[in-house]
Amino acid sequence: MASQDWFDKDFYKVLGVSKDISDADLKKAYRKLARQYHPDSNQGDAKAESRFKEISEAYSVLSDAEQRKEYDQIRAMGSGARFTAGGGGQGGGFEDVFGGMFGQGGGGARGASYSYQQAPGGFDDILGGMFGRGGGGFGAYGPTRGRDVTARTTIDFITAVKGDTIKLQTADGKPITVKIPAGVADQQKIKLRGKGEPSPDGGEPGDIVLTVSVRKHPVFERDGLNLRVNVPVTFVEATLGATIEVPTLGGAPVKLKVAAGTPSGRVLRVKGRGVESSKGKGDLLAVVQVAVPSHLSPAQREALEAFHAVEPAENPRTELLAKARE
């Protein structure tokens, strides 16, 4: 079965794989390269056609357990070994692999032509599955899929959170309807199947890959599946405690209890009022911000000064200063 080609060529290197690769991973590697260098995808490119032949030759040997074993043994013998194709009276050599596969008899591997009409069972079966057809030779790959198209659109914050159906227009002026799923994130990509360029020969159309930009909201911001909102409270509300109203996205405000002595920055949670998507449901996070009055009447100032005279002798910066010295 062996020939000098087996010694001269590193089939593992041709396919870009390691010597211990599994049969399944070998097939994946071959299919990826075959798609890239296939003549149908590189018409008129002689280098691509030559590369495709090398890839196919390498896979024909390594995909056969017996040939792969023999090939590995040959390569392990070192530079002193030489192999011939088998002359008159000898059992067929490496050429028989191609002779049987391509219907050429004992013509030799170097001269083998990658015919586009083969019997089932060779490379055509592999590429048949790859290009969406059954057996029948390299000349019947089926129609070409249309190209994908990239596009961008900008949507409102509430549309991104709640989801909606919007109307867009393609570059050629064709209107399309796009379903925005609830919870879509800024810069997330949405695939619109079959909305890309048509096939040049009657195959499936390509897709539109739509990148979504989300406008910022003046009040709410995303925090994963949660919605975060800053809620101002007065000094008195934070000190003595209060029940306040907090806005929700697209709904009526909810009432929250602010406990006495609540500091600025504390987060109050409203369960289930965040982003709802296929991944789950988030919460509304209300971040307390103590509002300081910027203007005081004489009576108000006098009242605060009286409070200051009797307030607890606590320095709120004591812990901060201690940590800074560590």
C-alpha positions, 0 to 999 in steps of 0.5 A: 500500500505504501509509496515514497509519497508517504515518507515525503509528506507529513499528512498530519501537518497538511491537516494541521492536527496532532498524531494522536487526534481522534477519528471524529476530530480528524473529520472535523479538521478535514471538513473545515479545511475542505470548506475553505479550499474547495474548488466551488468556493475558489473558482480559478484559484490554482493554489486553493485547488492544489491545497484542496488536493493535498488535504484530500490526499492526507485525509484519504490515508489518515481516515483509514485505520489500516493505512494510518497505522502503516503510514505511522510506521513508515514515518517512524522509520527515519530517513533511511527508508524508501518505498516504491509503488510496487512494480510488475507482479507486486501487490498494488502500492500506494497508487492503488488507493487512488486507482480504486478511488478515482477509477485510474488503475495503478497510475500512481499517486502523484499523477492522480486526478481529483475527478469530479465524478466518483462512485459513492464511498470516497471523498464525495460522501464526506463532502456530500454531507458537508454541502447538503447533498447525498452521494454523486460526485464532486460535480453536484454540490448543490446550490450556494447559500447566500451571503450574510449581511451585518447591520446595526440599529438603535432602540429605546431602553424600555424596548430592550428591557420589555421586548417588542416588534419593530420595523426596519428597512434594508439597504435596498429599501425593503421593509422587514419586521424584527422581533426584539427579545425581552432583555436584549443587552447593548451591543448584543447581536440578533440573527435574522435567518433568511433575511440576508443576500439571496443565493445566486443559484437558487439556494438558501438566502443568507442571514442578517446579523443585527447589532443592537445599540440601546439608548441610555435611560434618564433614570434606570440603568441595567445591572445584569438582569436587575434595574438600578435607580438612584432614589433621593431621600431627605435628611429627616427621612433617612434619620427618622425613617419613612415610606417613600415612592420609587419609580418602576420601568413602564409601571406604577411606582411602588412604596418602599420603607426606609428604615430609621438611620438609613445611610446614603448608598444603601440598596433597597430591593424590590423583587421581580421588578427588574428585567425579565428574559428567557434567562430569568427575572431580575429585581429593582435596586433602589439606591438611597441618596440622602439629599442635602438642602441647598437653601435654608431659611433663618428658622430652618438654620436655627433649628439645625443649629439647635439639633447640632448642639444636642446631636450625638458626638459621633465622627462619621469619618473615624473608621475611614481615617483609621483604615487609611493609616493601616 
